[in-house]
Amino acid sequence: MTLDQFRSVADRVLEPIVAGAEALGLSPNTVSVVAFGFALVAAGAFASASPAAPGWYVVGGLAVFLNGSLDLLDGQLARQQGVESESGDFLDHALDRYADVAIVGGLAAGIGRFDLGLAAVTGVLLTSYMGTQIQAVGLGRTYGGLLGRADRIAIVGVVAFLAPVAPDRILGLPLVGWLLVFLAVVGHVTAIQRFLGAWSDLD
């Protein structure tokens, strides 16, 4: 994972936003639910995108970035308010997985390639599953591997902004198709990396 290395920087950037959220009386769980709402907006926008309506990719990209930003905010808000809990952590993880499925599903629907969508979403979910299993067996939350959720969100958002100006086909696939291939391959590689790393630590 690469972007997770800058988590402390992101926390500092979010400090004034956390203060604003607290002033508004928002709870971490509320922020988690709103973040999930933006994931659904992204999914709908991506599913609606087409060569005739490429602007939906930009809408989806913005919604993805908002989802990722709020996903950082809820945890920091919980720490600020001193209300960190297992139930809040569970809700956050559950909504993140549904958000991942929605976003990848929307991307696949937009280009009509549900085969690539299935390959991508299994890679994404197995990456996350390995992470939670590593935590469950007591090895902490440093999951390792090539691609974490922060990286996925950033890559999906950037590709969404590039999609309207990219060629219709690149070696037979639209840019979003190659994004799904990337998520599938790197997701499964990351899941295997996490499995092997945890297995060696448990051995």
QUIGICOR-V856753 format. One record per backbone hydrogen bond with DSSP energy under -0.5 kcal/mol. CO is the residue of the C=O (numbers start at 0). NH is the residue of the N-H. If there is no record, write none. Layout:
CO/NH
CO/NH
This chain:
1/4
2/5
3/6
5/9
6/10
7/11
8/12
9/13
10/14
11/14
13/17
14/18
15/19
16/20
17/21
18/22
19/23
20/25
21/24
26/30
27/31
28/32
29/33
30/34
31/35
32/36
33/37
34/38
35/39
36/40
37/41
38/42
39/43
40/44
41/45
42/46
43/47
44/48
45/48
49/52
52/49
52/55
53/56
53/57
54/57
54/58
55/59
56/60
57/61
58/62
59/63
60/64
61/65
62/66
63/67
64/68
65/69
66/70
67/71
68/72
69/73
70/74
71/75
72/76
73/77
74/78
75/79
76/80
77/81
77/82
77/83
84/88
85/89
86/90
87/91
88/92
89/93
90/94
91/95
92/96
93/97
94/98
95/99
96/100
97/101
98/102
99/103
100/104
101/105
102/106
103/107
104/108
105/109
106/110
107/111
107/112
112/116
113/117
114/118
115/119
116/120
117/121
118/122
119/123
120/124
121/125
122/126
123/127
124/128
125/129
126/130
127/131
128/132
129/133
130/134
131/135
132/136
133/138
134/137
140/142
147/151
148/152
149/153
150/154
151/155
152/156
153/157
154/158
155/159
156/160
157/161
158/162
159/163
161/164
161/165
162/165
166/174
169/172
172/169
173/177
174/178
175/179
176/180
177/181
178/182
179/183
180/184
181/185
182/186
183/187
184/188
185/189
186/190
187/191
188/192
189/193
190/194
191/195
192/196
193/197
194/198
195/199
196/200
197/201
198/202
